[in-house]
């Protein structure tokens, strides 16, 4: 069982920055991969960025060069630094954790990010 606590969402003007955090706890030894997904109003949930326990990262094209994903393995915490935010970045951001490649992933409750013009 994995529990995820997200924080850092909010309202920001276009061009601004926000930092999201996701802290994982529960019965596991290590985390294989972590990631952030977002769901904009009326749209499907999409992968924004992911990071493996080895530090390999992957970004959606729309956020590349603006977002930075990182993790602290000792604290089982993941971060998403979001810069140069645009209105289209608005949505609910969900933390996703995969304990092992063969396990079922766990989702956080989501945190709202709203970018105003």
N, C-alpha and C positions, 0 to 999 in steps of 0.2 A: 504494500500500500504506500502510495506516494502522495504527500500533501504539498501543494504549491501555493505560495502567497506572492501575488503580484503587487507592485506599487509604482508610483511615479507618473501615472497618467494625469491629464488635466487639459486646461484650455490654454492655447498659446497662439500668438499671432504668426501669420505666414512669415517665413524667414527665421523664426525662432528655433529654440532647441528644447528637447525634453530627454530625460533619461529614465528608462524603465528598468525595474529590477524584478527578478523572480527567484525566490528562495525555496528550495526543495528540502523536504524532510521526510523521514519514514524509514522503513526497513529495507535498506539497500546498502551495498558496499561502495558502489560507484555508479556514475551516470554515463551511459554511452554517448548520448547526443541530446542537445537541448535546442530549442528553437522558438521563434516568435511567429505567430500567424496573426492576420488581422482580417476583420470583416467589416466592410463598409456598408452603409445602409442600402438594402436592396441588392447586395452582391454576395457572391459566395466567399467563404473563408479562403484566404490565400496565404501561402508561405511568404514571409518577409525575409527572414534570415535564420540560419542554423549554424551550430558549432558542435564539433565532436569533442570527445575527451582529449584528443590529441591536438586540438586547436585549429583544425581545418574548418574554414568558414564557407558559407554559401549565401548569396544574396539574390533577391529578386532584382531584375533589371531596373525596376522603377525606383529602387532605393539605393542602388549601388553608388558609391562615392559620397553618399549623404549619411548613411547609417553605419554604425560600427557595433558589431556584436562581440561580447567577451564573456568570460566565465571565470569564476574562482572555484577551482575544484575542491579546495580545502573547506570552503564554506557552502559548497553545493548551490552556488548562486550564479545567476546569469544576468547580464546587463545588455541593454540596447540603448546606445547613444544615438539620438535622432537629431540631425542638424539640417539646416535649410529646409525646414518643414513647409509643405505645401498643403493647400486645402484638400487635395485628393489623398493626403495621408490620414485624413480623419477616419476613425473607425474604432472598433473595440479590438484591442490587442490581447491575444491569448498566449500564454506561456505553454510550451509543450515539452515534455520530458520523455525520453526513451531510456530505460535502465539498461537494456541489452538489445541487440539487433533482433532477437526473437521474441521480445516481450511486447505487451500491449502498452501503448503510450498513455500518458496521463496529461490532462489539461487543467490549466488554472481557470479561475472564475472570470477572468477578463478584466481589463482596465480601459476606460474610455480615454481616447485621445481626440481632441477637437482642435482643428486648426482654422482660425478665422482669418479673413482677408483684411 
